[in-house]
Amino acid sequence: MAKIYFIGAGPGDPELITIKGQRLIGEADVVIYAGSLVNPEILKYARKDAAIYNSAMMNLDEVLQVELETLKKGQVVARVHTGDPAIYGAIQEQMDGLRKAGIKDEVMEVIPGVSSFLATAAALKQEYTLPNVSQTIIVTRMEGRTPMPAKEKLYMLAQHQATMCIFLSVQGIDVVMSQLKEGGYPGDTPVAIVVRATWPDQRIIRGTIDTIAEIIHKEGVVRQAMIVVSHVLNSDYELSKLYDSQFTTMFRDGTDKK
Ligand code: SAH
Protein backbone atom coordinates (compact mmCIF):
# COMPACT_ATOMS: atom_id res chain seq x y z
CA MET A 1 0.00 0.00 0.00
CA ALA A 2 1.26 3.51 -0.84
CA LYS A 3 2.72 5.20 2.25
CA ILE A 4 5.26 7.88 3.03
CA TYR A 5 6.98 7.95 6.39
CA PHE A 6 8.90 11.04 7.51
CA ILE A 7 11.36 9.55 9.97
CA GLY A 8 13.58 11.27 12.51
CA ALA A 9 16.92 9.43 12.34
CA GLY A 10 18.27 10.95 15.55
CA PRO A 11 21.47 12.94 16.01
CA GLY A 12 24.05 10.56 14.53
CA ASP A 13 24.46 7.32 16.48
CA PRO A 14 22.48 4.82 14.34
CA GLU A 15 21.14 3.17 17.51
CA LEU A 16 19.34 6.40 18.44
CA ILE A 17 16.64 5.97 15.80
CA THR A 18 13.31 4.68 17.21
CA ILE A 19 12.43 0.99 16.81
CA LYS A 20 9.53 2.09 14.63
CA GLY A 21 11.73 4.28 12.43
CA GLN A 22 14.19 1.44 11.95
CA ARG A 23 11.41 -1.04 11.07
CA LEU A 24 9.84 1.33 8.53
CA ILE A 25 13.18 1.99 6.79
CA GLY A 26 13.39 -1.80 6.47
CA GLU A 27 9.97 -1.90 4.78
CA ALA A 28 10.54 0.95 2.31
CA ASP A 29 10.88 0.55 -1.46
CA VAL A 30 12.54 3.97 -1.66
CA VAL A 31 14.70 5.66 1.00
CA ILE A 32 15.46 9.38 0.69
CA TYR A 33 17.90 10.54 3.35
CA ALA A 34 19.33 13.95 4.16
CA GLY A 35 22.93 13.02 3.47
CA SER A 36 24.42 16.24 4.79
CA LEU A 37 23.63 15.26 8.40
CA VAL A 38 22.00 11.82 8.60
CA ASN A 39 24.50 9.07 9.36
CA PRO A 40 24.63 6.89 6.20
CA GLU A 41 24.97 3.88 8.53
CA ILE A 42 21.18 3.94 8.97
CA LEU A 43 21.01 2.69 5.36
CA LYS A 44 22.03 -0.71 6.69
CA TYR A 45 18.42 -0.98 7.94
CA ALA A 46 17.14 -0.63 4.35
CA ARG A 47 16.23 -3.54 2.09
CA LYS A 48 18.98 -4.63 -0.29
CA ASP A 49 16.72 -3.87 -3.26
CA ALA A 50 15.54 -0.46 -1.99
CA ALA A 51 16.30 2.57 -4.17
CA ILE A 52 18.39 5.07 -2.17
CA TYR A 53 18.45 8.83 -2.79
CA ASN A 54 20.59 11.44 -1.02
CA SER A 55 18.47 14.59 -0.78
CA ALA A 56 21.58 16.76 -0.25
CA MET A 57 21.95 16.66 -4.05
CA MET A 58 18.27 17.36 -4.80
CA ASN A 59 15.94 20.36 -4.72
CA LEU A 60 12.39 20.31 -3.30
CA ASP A 61 10.76 19.59 -6.68
CA GLU A 62 13.08 16.66 -7.31
CA VAL A 63 12.38 15.20 -3.86
CA LEU A 64 8.62 15.62 -4.34
CA GLN A 65 8.83 13.98 -7.76
CA VAL A 66 10.51 10.86 -6.37
CA GLU A 67 8.02 10.74 -3.48
CA LEU A 68 4.99 11.12 -5.76
CA GLU A 69 6.18 8.61 -8.36
CA THR A 70 6.79 6.03 -5.65
CA LEU A 71 3.37 6.62 -4.07
CA LYS A 72 1.65 6.39 -7.45
CA LYS A 73 3.17 2.93 -7.90
CA GLY A 74 1.57 1.93 -4.58
CA GLN A 75 4.97 1.69 -2.90
CA VAL A 76 6.48 2.86 0.39
CA VAL A 77 8.81 5.86 0.86
CA ALA A 78 10.99 6.39 3.93
CA ARG A 79 12.02 10.04 4.01
CA VAL A 80 14.75 10.22 6.64
CA HIS A 81 15.59 13.48 8.38
CA THR A 82 18.22 14.24 11.01
CA GLY A 83 17.24 14.56 14.66
CA ASP A 84 13.51 15.22 14.80
CA PRO A 85 11.94 16.33 11.52
CA ALA A 86 9.82 19.04 13.22
CA ILE A 87 12.88 21.18 14.01
CA TYR A 88 14.54 22.86 11.00
CA GLY A 89 13.59 19.78 9.01
CA ALA A 90 11.94 21.40 5.98
CA ILE A 91 9.26 18.74 6.32
CA GLN A 92 6.24 21.07 6.12
CA GLU A 93 6.90 22.09 2.52
CA GLN A 94 7.09 18.42 1.55
CA MET A 95 3.84 17.48 3.29
CA ASP A 96 2.07 20.52 1.83
CA GLY A 97 3.51 19.78 -1.63
CA LEU A 98 2.19 16.22 -1.42
CA ARG A 99 -1.23 17.45 -0.26
CA LYS A 100 -1.35 19.84 -3.23
CA ALA A 101 -0.60 16.91 -5.52
CA GLY A 102 -3.62 15.10 -4.09
CA ILE A 103 -1.93 12.86 -1.52
CA LYS A 104 -4.25 12.24 1.44
CA ASP A 105 -3.12 12.74 5.04
CA GLU A 106 -3.73 9.04 5.79
CA VAL A 107 -0.92 8.20 3.37
CA MET A 108 1.61 10.28 5.38
CA GLU A 109 2.99 9.49 8.80
CA VAL A 110 5.66 11.25 10.87
CA ILE A 111 7.91 9.23 13.18
CA PRO A 112 9.64 11.46 15.75
CA GLY A 113 13.34 11.29 16.47
CA VAL A 114 15.87 12.32 19.11
CA SER A 115 16.69 15.93 18.38
CA SER A 116 20.32 17.02 18.56
CA PHE A 117 19.58 19.52 21.32
CA LEU A 118 18.59 16.59 23.53
CA ALA A 119 21.56 14.48 22.45
CA THR A 120 23.65 17.51 23.41
CA ALA A 121 22.20 17.54 26.95
CA ALA A 122 23.02 13.84 27.20
CA ALA A 123 26.60 14.45 26.07
CA LEU A 124 26.95 17.21 28.64
CA LYS A 125 25.25 15.07 31.33
CA GLN A 126 23.21 18.17 31.99
CA GLU A 127 19.55 18.86 32.81
CA TYR A 128 18.31 22.01 31.07
CA THR A 129 15.54 22.76 33.56
CA LEU A 130 16.88 23.26 37.07
CA PRO A 131 14.51 24.60 39.72
CA ASN A 132 15.12 28.30 40.47
CA VAL A 133 17.71 28.56 37.66
CA SER A 134 15.76 27.94 34.45
CA GLN A 135 12.46 26.22 33.71
CA THR A 136 12.31 27.20 30.05
CA ILE A 137 14.21 26.05 26.98
CA ILE A 138 14.41 28.31 23.97
CA VAL A 139 15.18 26.44 20.75
CA THR A 140 16.35 28.92 18.16
CA ARG A 141 18.98 29.85 15.57
CA MET A 142 20.79 32.91 14.34
CA GLU A 143 19.56 34.75 11.30
CA GLY A 144 20.99 33.30 8.13
CA ARG A 145 19.54 33.08 4.66
CA THR A 146 16.33 32.35 6.57
CA PRO A 147 15.39 35.66 8.19
CA MET A 148 14.26 35.72 11.84
CA PRO A 149 10.73 37.00 12.55
CA ALA A 150 10.87 40.51 14.03
CA LYS A 151 9.89 39.39 17.52
CA GLU A 152 12.39 36.53 17.65
CA LYS A 153 15.70 38.35 17.32
CA LEU A 154 18.38 36.69 19.45
CA TYR A 155 18.85 39.74 21.67
CA MET A 156 15.12 39.69 22.46
CA LEU A 157 15.10 36.01 23.33
CA ALA A 158 18.19 36.55 25.50
CA GLN A 159 16.23 38.91 27.74
CA HIS A 160 14.56 35.90 29.39
CA GLN A 161 17.91 34.37 30.39
CA ALA A 162 16.32 30.96 29.93
CA THR A 163 18.33 27.97 28.72
CA MET A 164 19.00 28.57 25.04
CA CYS A 165 19.80 25.84 22.52
CA ILE A 166 21.01 27.52 19.38
CA PHE A 167 21.03 25.50 16.15
CA LEU A 168 22.69 26.28 12.81
CA SER A 169 24.81 29.09 14.22
CA VAL A 170 28.34 28.06 15.18
CA GLN A 171 29.73 29.63 12.01
CA GLY A 172 28.48 32.99 13.34
CA ILE A 173 29.59 32.52 16.94
CA ASP A 174 30.90 36.11 17.31
CA VAL A 175 27.60 37.64 16.22
CA VAL A 176 25.58 35.21 18.33
CA MET A 177 27.52 36.00 21.50
CA SER A 178 27.42 39.75 20.99
CA GLN A 179 23.65 39.65 20.42
CA LEU A 180 23.12 37.57 23.56
CA LYS A 181 25.15 40.07 25.55
CA GLU A 182 23.22 42.94 24.05
CA GLY A 183 20.07 41.19 25.24
CA GLY A 184 21.26 41.12 28.81
CA TYR A 185 23.14 37.89 29.39
CA PRO A 186 26.21 38.71 31.52
CA GLY A 187 29.56 38.05 29.80
CA ASP A 188 30.47 35.35 32.34
CA THR A 189 27.37 33.25 31.52
CA PRO A 190 28.56 29.69 30.78
CA VAL A 191 28.36 28.35 27.23
CA ALA A 192 28.81 24.74 26.14
CA ILE A 193 29.18 23.67 22.54
CA VAL A 194 28.80 20.07 21.51
CA VAL A 195 30.14 19.23 18.07
CA ARG A 196 28.67 16.14 16.39
CA ALA A 197 26.90 14.86 19.50
CA THR A 198 26.75 11.02 19.60
CA TRP A 199 29.11 10.58 16.60
CA PRO A 200 32.44 8.82 17.30
CA ASP A 201 34.28 12.15 16.98
CA GLN A 202 31.95 14.08 19.35
CA ARG A 203 33.63 17.06 21.02
CA ILE A 204 32.61 19.22 23.97
CA ILE A 205 33.91 22.77 24.17
CA ARG A 206 33.18 25.04 27.11
CA GLY A 207 33.63 28.74 27.78
CA THR A 208 31.58 31.83 28.56
CA ILE A 209 29.76 34.39 26.44
CA ASP A 210 32.94 36.48 26.50
CA THR A 211 35.45 33.68 25.76
CA ILE A 212 33.75 31.04 23.62
CA ALA A 213 34.12 32.68 20.20
CA GLU A 214 37.91 32.75 20.42
CA ILE A 215 38.01 29.15 21.63
CA ILE A 216 35.79 28.04 18.75
CA HIS A 217 37.99 29.84 16.20
CA LYS A 218 41.08 28.12 17.62
CA GLU A 219 39.33 24.74 17.50
CA GLY A 220 38.20 25.44 13.94
CA VAL A 221 34.55 24.40 14.39
CA VAL A 222 32.27 25.59 11.60
CA ARG A 223 29.37 23.17 11.47
CA GLN A 224 27.23 20.49 13.09
CA ALA A 225 27.43 21.98 16.54
CA MET A 226 24.88 22.89 19.19
CA ILE A 227 25.39 26.02 21.26
CA VAL A 228 23.93 25.88 24.78
CA VAL A 229 23.84 29.05 26.82
CA SER A 230 22.49 28.80 30.33
CA HIS A 231 23.12 29.40 33.98
CA VAL A 232 22.26 25.72 34.51
CA LEU A 233 25.75 24.89 33.23
CA ASN A 234 27.27 25.98 36.53
CA SER A 235 24.93 26.72 39.31
CA ASP A 236 23.51 25.80 42.67
CA TYR A 237 19.91 24.87 42.43
CA GLU A 238 17.01 23.64 44.56
CA LEU A 239 16.13 19.96 44.41
CA SER A 240 13.16 19.11 42.22
CA LYS A 241 9.70 18.96 43.76
CA LEU A 242 9.00 15.71 41.92
CA TYR A 243 11.24 13.69 44.25
CA ASP A 244 10.98 15.93 47.31
CA SER A 245 10.08 13.76 50.35
CA GLN A 246 7.84 16.55 51.66
CA PHE A 247 5.58 16.68 48.63
CA THR A 248 2.74 14.37 47.65
CA THR A 249 2.59 13.40 43.97
CA MET A 250 0.12 11.35 41.97
CA PHE A 251 2.11 8.22 42.80
CA ARG A 252 3.18 8.64 46.44
CA ASP A 253 2.36 10.52 49.65
CA GLY A 254 4.87 12.97 51.06
CA THR A 255 5.22 14.36 54.59
CA ASP A 256 2.81 17.16 53.60
CA LYS A 257 0.00 14.54 53.71
CA LYS A 258 1.18 12.64 56.77
N1 SAH B 1 16.16 18.33 12.85
C1 SAH B 1 17.47 18.42 13.43
C2 SAH B 1 18.13 19.78 13.20
C3 SAH B 1 18.47 20.08 11.77
S1 SAH B 1 19.24 21.62 11.57
C4 SAH B 1 17.40 18.07 14.93
O1 SAH B 1 16.30 17.88 15.47
O2 SAH B 1 18.46 17.92 15.54
C5 SAH B 1 20.94 21.22 11.63
C6 SAH B 1 21.57 21.74 12.90
O3 SAH B 1 21.29 20.83 13.96
C7 SAH B 1 23.08 21.83 12.89
O4 SAH B 1 23.50 23.07 12.36
C8 SAH B 1 23.43 21.75 14.35
O5 SAH B 1 23.22 22.97 15.01
C9 SAH B 1 22.38 20.77 14.85
N2 SAH B 1 22.88 19.38 14.88
C10 SAH B 1 22.47 18.35 14.11
N3 SAH B 1 23.10 17.20 14.47
C11 SAH B 1 23.92 17.53 15.50
C12 SAH B 1 24.80 16.79 16.34
N4 SAH B 1 24.97 15.47 16.18
N5 SAH B 1 25.48 17.46 17.31
C13 SAH B 1 25.31 18.79 17.50
N6 SAH B 1 24.47 19.54 16.74
C14 SAH B 1 23.79 18.92 15.77
Boltz pocket constraint, residues with backbone or C-beta under 6 A from the ligand:
constraints:
  - pocket:
      binder: B
      contacts: [[A, 11], [A, 12], [A, 37], [A, 81], [A, 82], [A, 83], [A, 84], [A, 85], [A, 86], [A, 87], [A, 88], [A, 89], [A, 114], [A, 115], [A, 116], [A, 117], [A, 119], [A, 120], [A, 166], [A, 167], [A, 168], [A, 169], [A, 194], [A, 195], [A, 196], [A, 197], [A, 198], [A, 199], [A, 223], [A, 224], [A, 225], [A, 226], [A, 227]]
      max_distance: 6.0
